[in-house]
């Protein structure tokens, strides 16, 4: 059952504006909803969950998040739907003066509400979320960069294809509609991967939605989509727009080809360490010093032998650089042999 678009007595986070109160000379639908080419990098989708504190209940926390976002984003109205998604029980939408949804908040059934903003609305929401709730978890973030010049599409596709081939990626694929005016899209990365990207003819997309809008068909958008996993969800709440391109080796290559700038690598899917891997890491850390001492014991006799044979200090230094690693490997081999013999003895005694 859907609540009224603007209840007679709205809660504090509802701006209390009804559609009857709106001015009649609203700007055109294009000016309200369409985009302009991005100048540099920009968020094009931002979705996050806002963890609840131990001292707060889920409903109280969701209400507080909605009120805080409404105070900052100032929607014309707030709309509630008693039907949720993805395990949540309900949805709350922020509504613009024309009745369009600008923000969706999933809440109920899960103590941490999930909030989504898309398209040009993502920039403001991301800024507010990062400022008011720095401990939020990013579940999806898209960052985009635009090009608008004759021939931009063909040159951009050539760059993306070259990176896919050079990176041994089999996921590069083109969707080319029979009707050119519907706009083509080139996809990169698997849809199941945490990192994927698409290059598409944004100008044609806008012209299809708004036939009279003043945009050019040469407008091309390169868009990176990231779905962070595990601990990366927390880390990506603080990653800048440009740094997001380092989420994979191939995405870093793509943006370097387009801009000449190479981002540092960040991991969108950190590996979970198994119990066996954790034990081995502790084993190496605990006994590495002992292993190094064992290697030193094998090096010193060689050094003494060189000194007694009249070798110069320079000769000994060069030999030390070359033989230290060799001595270490010899010691590890000897240690492994002793461990193996000990295990064999245990097996025999156990039998």
C-alpha positions as CSV (number, residue, x, y, z in Angstrom):
1,X,0.0,0.0,0.0
2,X,1.6,3.2,-1.1
3,X,1.4,6.3,1.1
4,X,0.2,9.5,-0.2
5,X,2.7,11.4,-2.3
6,X,2.7,14.2,0.2
7,X,0.8,13.4,3.4
8,X,-1.3,16.1,5.1
9,X,1.0,16.0,8.1
10,X,4.4,15.2,6.7
11,X,7.3,14.0,9.0
12,X,10.1,16.3,9.7
13,X,12.2,15.1,6.7
14,X,9.4,15.8,4.2
15,X,9.7,19.2,2.7
16,X,5.9,19.4,2.7
17,X,5.5,20.6,-0.8
18,X,2.5,19.3,-2.8
19,X,2.3,19.3,-6.5
20,X,-0.6,21.8,-6.4
21,X,1.9,24.3,-4.8
22,X,4.5,24.0,-7.6
23,X,4.9,26.9,-10.1
24,X,3.2,26.4,-13.5
25,X,6.1,27.7,-15.5
26,X,8.5,24.8,-14.8
27,X,11.4,24.5,-17.2
28,X,11.3,21.9,-19.9
29,X,11.7,18.2,-19.2
30,X,15.0,18.2,-20.9
31,X,16.4,21.0,-18.7
32,X,15.0,19.1,-15.7
33,X,16.3,15.6,-16.5
34,X,18.9,15.6,-19.2
35,X,22.6,15.8,-18.8
36,X,25.4,17.9,-20.1
37,X,28.8,16.5,-21.1
38,X,31.0,16.0,-18.0
39,X,34.1,18.2,-17.7
40,X,36.6,15.7,-16.4
41,X,35.6,12.7,-14.2
42,X,32.2,12.6,-12.5
43,X,30.2,10.1,-10.5
44,X,27.3,8.7,-12.6
45,X,26.0,6.2,-10.1
46,X,26.5,6.1,-6.3
47,X,25.0,3.4,-4.1
48,X,25.8,2.8,-0.5
49,X,24.7,1.2,2.7
50,X,24.8,3.1,6.0
51,X,25.7,0.8,8.9
52,X,23.7,1.2,12.1
53,X,25.4,1.8,15.4
54,X,24.9,-0.7,18.3
55,X,23.1,1.9,20.3
56,X,20.4,2.6,17.6
57,X,17.6,0.5,16.3
58,X,17.1,-0.1,12.5
59,X,14.0,2.0,12.1
60,X,15.5,4.9,14.2
61,X,18.7,4.8,12.1
62,X,16.8,4.7,8.8
63,X,14.7,7.7,9.8
64,X,17.8,9.6,10.9
65,X,19.5,8.8,7.6
66,X,16.5,9.9,5.5
67,X,16.1,13.2,7.6
68,X,19.8,14.0,7.2
69,X,19.8,13.4,3.5
70,X,16.6,15.4,3.0
71,X,18.0,18.4,5.0
72,X,20.9,18.5,2.6
73,X,19.4,17.5,-0.7
74,X,16.0,19.3,-0.2
75,X,13.7,17.2,-2.3
76,X,10.4,18.8,-3.4
77,X,8.6,15.9,-1.8
78,X,9.2,12.5,-0.2
79,X,7.3,9.4,-1.3
80,X,7.0,6.1,0.6
81,X,6.2,2.6,-0.9
82,X,5.4,-0.3,1.4
83,X,7.1,-2.8,-0.9
84,X,10.9,-3.2,-0.8
85,X,13.6,-4.8,-2.8
86,X,16.6,-7.1,-2.1
87,X,15.3,-8.2,1.3
88,X,14.2,-4.7,2.4
89,X,10.6,-4.2,3.4
90,X,10.1,-0.6,2.1
91,X,11.3,2.2,-0.2
92,X,11.4,5.9,0.2
93,X,11.9,8.2,-2.8
94,X,13.0,11.8,-3.0
95,X,10.9,13.5,-5.6
96,X,11.8,16.5,-7.8
97,X,9.3,19.3,-8.7
98,X,8.2,17.4,-11.9
99,X,7.4,14.2,-9.9
100,X,10.6,12.4,-10.9
101,X,12.5,10.2,-8.5
102,X,16.0,11.6,-7.6
103,X,17.0,9.2,-4.8
104,X,15.8,5.8,-3.6
105,X,16.3,4.6,-0.1
106,X,15.7,0.9,0.8
107,X,14.9,0.3,4.5
108,X,13.2,-2.1,6.9
109,X,14.1,-5.7,7.4
110,X,17.8,-4.8,7.3
111,X,19.1,-2.3,10.0
112,X,21.4,-0.6,7.4
113,X,19.5,1.4,4.8
114,X,20.7,1.2,1.2
115,X,20.6,4.5,-0.8
116,X,21.0,4.9,-4.6
117,X,21.5,8.0,-6.8
118,X,22.0,7.7,-10.5
119,X,23.0,10.0,-13.4
120,X,23.8,13.6,-12.7
121,X,22.2,13.4,-9.2
122,X,25.1,11.1,-8.1
123,X,27.6,13.9,-7.7
124,X,25.6,15.7,-5.0
125,X,24.6,12.6,-3.2
126,X,28.2,11.3,-3.1
127,X,29.4,14.5,-1.6
128,X,26.7,14.5,1.1
129,X,27.1,10.9,1.9
130,X,30.9,11.2,2.3
131,X,30.6,14.3,4.4
132,X,27.8,13.2,6.7
133,X,28.4,9.5,6.9
134,X,32.1,8.8,6.2
135,X,31.8,5.2,7.5
136,X,29.3,4.1,4.8
137,X,29.9,1.1,2.6
138,X,29.9,1.6,-1.2
139,X,28.0,-1.2,-3.0
140,X,28.3,0.3,-6.5
141,X,29.9,3.3,-7.9
142,X,30.2,4.5,-11.6
143,X,32.6,7.2,-12.8
144,X,32.3,8.7,-16.2
145,X,34.3,10.8,-18.6
146,X,32.9,12.5,-21.8
147,X,34.2,13.3,-25.2
148,X,32.4,15.5,-27.7
149,X,34.1,16.1,-31.1
150,X,33.9,14.7,-34.6
151,X,35.2,11.2,-34.9
152,X,35.3,10.7,-31.1
153,X,33.4,7.4,-31.3
154,X,35.7,5.7,-33.8
155,X,38.9,6.8,-32.1
156,X,37.6,5.8,-28.6
157,X,36.5,2.4,-29.7
158,X,39.9,1.7,-31.3
159,X,41.6,2.6,-28.0
160,X,39.3,0.4,-25.9
161,X,39.7,-2.6,-28.3
162,X,43.5,-2.2,-28.3
163,X,43.6,-2.3,-24.5
164,X,41.3,-5.4,-24.4
165,X,43.5,-7.2,-26.9
166,X,46.7,-6.2,-25.1
167,X,45.3,-7.3,-21.8
168,X,44.2,-10.7,-23.2
169,X,40.6,-9.8,-22.3
170,X,37.9,-11.8,-24.0
171,X,35.1,-9.7,-22.7
172,X,35.3,-6.8,-25.2
173,X,32.0,-6.8,-27.2
174,X,30.1,-4.4,-29.4
175,X,26.3,-3.8,-29.4
176,X,25.5,-2.1,-32.7
177,X,21.8,-1.5,-33.3
178,X,20.5,-1.7,-36.9
179,X,19.2,1.9,-36.4
180,X,22.3,4.1,-36.1
181,X,20.4,6.7,-34.2
182,X,19.8,4.3,-31.3
183,X,23.5,4.5,-30.5
184,X,26.2,1.8,-30.2
185,X,27.8,0.5,-27.0
186,X,31.2,-1.2,-26.5
187,X,31.4,-3.3,-23.3
188,X,34.5,-4.2,-21.4
189,X,34.9,-6.7,-18.5
190,X,32.6,-9.5,-17.4
191,X,29.2,-8.6,-16.0
192,X,30.0,-11.0,-13.1
193,X,33.3,-9.1,-12.4
194,X,33.5,-6.4,-9.7
195,X,34.9,-4.1,-12.4
196,X,33.4,-3.5,-15.9
197,X,33.2,-0.6,-18.3
198,X,31.2,0.6,-21.3
199,X,31.8,3.2,-24.0
200,X,28.6,4.4,-25.6
201,X,27.2,7.2,-27.8
202,X,25.7,9.4,-25.2
203,X,24.6,12.0,-27.7
204,X,22.3,9.6,-29.5
205,X,20.9,8.4,-26.2
206,X,19.9,11.9,-25.2
207,X,18.5,12.7,-28.6
208,X,16.3,9.6,-28.4
209,X,14.9,10.7,-25.0
210,X,14.7,14.4,-25.9
211,X,14.5,14.9,-29.7
212,X,14.7,18.7,-29.5
213,X,17.6,18.9,-27.0
214,X,20.7,20.9,-28.2
215,X,23.3,18.1,-28.0
216,X,25.5,16.6,-30.7
217,X,25.6,12.9,-31.9
218,X,29.4,13.1,-31.4
219,X,29.0,13.1,-27.6
220,X,30.7,9.8,-26.3
221,X,30.8,8.6,-22.7
222,X,33.4,6.3,-21.2
223,X,31.9,4.8,-18.0
224,X,33.5,2.6,-15.3
225,X,31.3,0.5,-13.0
226,X,32.7,-0.9,-9.8
227,X,31.0,-3.2,-7.3
228,X,33.5,-3.4,-4.4
229,X,33.6,-6.6,-2.4
230,X,34.2,-7.3,1.3
231,X,36.4,-4.8,3.1
232,X,36.8,-2.8,-0.1
233,X,33.2,-1.5,0.3
234,X,34.5,0.6,3.3
235,X,37.7,1.7,1.5
236,X,35.8,2.8,-1.7
237,X,33.8,5.3,0.4
238,X,37.0,7.5,0.4
239,X,38.4,6.8,-3.1
240,X,38.4,9.9,-5.4
241,X,36.7,9.9,-8.8
242,X,40.0,9.7,-10.8
243,X,41.6,7.0,-8.5
244,X,38.6,4.7,-9.2
245,X,40.1,3.9,-12.6
246,X,42.8,2.0,-10.8
247,X,40.3,-0.7,-9.7
248,X,41.8,-3.2,-12.3
249,X,44.9,-3.4,-14.4
250,X,42.9,-3.1,-17.6
251,X,40.8,-0.1,-16.5
252,X,44.0,1.7,-15.5
253,X,45.4,1.0,-18.9
254,X,42.2,2.3,-20.6
255,X,42.3,5.7,-18.8
256,X,46.0,6.0,-19.3
257,X,45.5,5.6,-23.1
258,X,42.8,8.3,-23.0
259,X,44.5,10.8,-20.7
260,X,48.2,9.9,-20.4
261,X,47.7,9.6,-16.7
262,X,48.3,6.2,-14.9
263,X,46.3,5.7,-11.7
264,X,47.6,3.6,-8.8
265,X,46.1,0.2,-8.4
266,X,43.4,-0.3,-5.8
267,X,41.7,-3.7,-5.1
268,X,38.0,-3.9,-5.6
269,X,37.9,-7.6,-4.6
270,X,40.3,-8.3,-1.8
271,X,41.1,-12.0,-1.3
272,X,39.9,-13.7,1.9
273,X,42.8,-15.4,3.6
274,X,42.2,-19.1,4.4
275,X,43.2,-20.6,7.8
276,X,46.0,-22.5,6.1
277,X,47.3,-19.4,4.4
278,X,47.2,-17.5,7.7
279,X,49.1,-20.2,9.5
280,X,51.7,-20.3,6.8
281,X,52.1,-16.5,6.9
282,X,52.6,-16.6,10.7
283,X,55.1,-19.5,10.3
284,X,57.2,-17.6,7.8
285,X,57.1,-14.5,9.9
286,X,58.1,-16.3,13.1
287,X,61.0,-18.3,11.7
288,X,62.4,-16.1,8.9
289,X,65.0,-14.7,11.2
290,X,66.1,-18.2,12.2
291,X,66.3,-19.2,8.5
292,X,68.5,-16.2,7.8
293,X,70.8,-17.1,10.6
294,X,71.1,-20.6,9.2
295,X,72.1,-19.2,5.8
296,X,74.7,-16.9,7.5
297,X,76.3,-20.0,9.1
298,X,76.7,-21.5,5.6
299,X,78.2,-18.3,4.2
300,X,80.9,-17.6,6.8
301,X,83.0,-20.7,6.1
302,X,83.0,-19.7,2.4
303,X,84.1,-16.2,3.4
304,X,86.9,-17.5,5.6
305,X,88.1,-19.8,2.8
306,X,88.3,-16.8,0.4
307,X,90.2,-14.7,2.9
308,X,92.8,-17.4,3.5
309,X,93.3,-17.8,-0.2
310,X,94.3,-14.1,-0.5
311,X,91.0,-12.8,-2.0
312,X,90.6,-9.0,-1.8
313,X,87.8,-7.2,0.0
314,X,86.2,-6.3,-3.3
315,X,86.2,-9.9,-4.4
316,X,84.7,-11.0,-1.1
317,X,82.0,-8.3,-1.4
318,X,81.1,-9.4,-4.9
319,X,81.0,-13.0,-3.8
320,X,78.8,-12.1,-0.8
321,X,76.3,-10.4,-3.0
322,X,76.2,-13.5,-5.3
323,X,76.4,-16.3,-2.7
324,X,74.2,-15.1,0.1
325,X,71.0,-16.0,-1.8
326,X,72.6,-19.3,-2.9
327,X,73.5,-20.1,0.7
328,X,70.0,-19.2,1.9
329,X,68.5,-21.6,-0.7
330,X,71.0,-24.3,0.3
331,X,70.0,-23.9,3.9
332,X,66.2,-24.1,3.1
333,X,66.9,-27.3,1.1
334,X,68.8,-28.8,4.0
335,X,66.1,-27.8,6.4
336,X,63.4,-29.3,4.2
337,X,65.3,-32.6,4.0
338,X,65.6,-32.7,7.8
339,X,61.9,-32.0,8.3
340,X,61.0,-34.7,5.8
341,X,63.2,-37.3,7.5
342,X,61.6,-36.3,10.8
343,X,58.1,-36.8,9.4
344,X,59.1,-40.2,8.0
345,X,60.3,-41.2,11.4
346,X,57.1,-40.1,13.0
347,X,55.1,-42.1,10.5
348,X,57.1,-45.2,11.1
349,X,56.8,-44.9,14.9
350,X,53.1,-44.3,14.6
351,X,52.7,-47.4,12.5
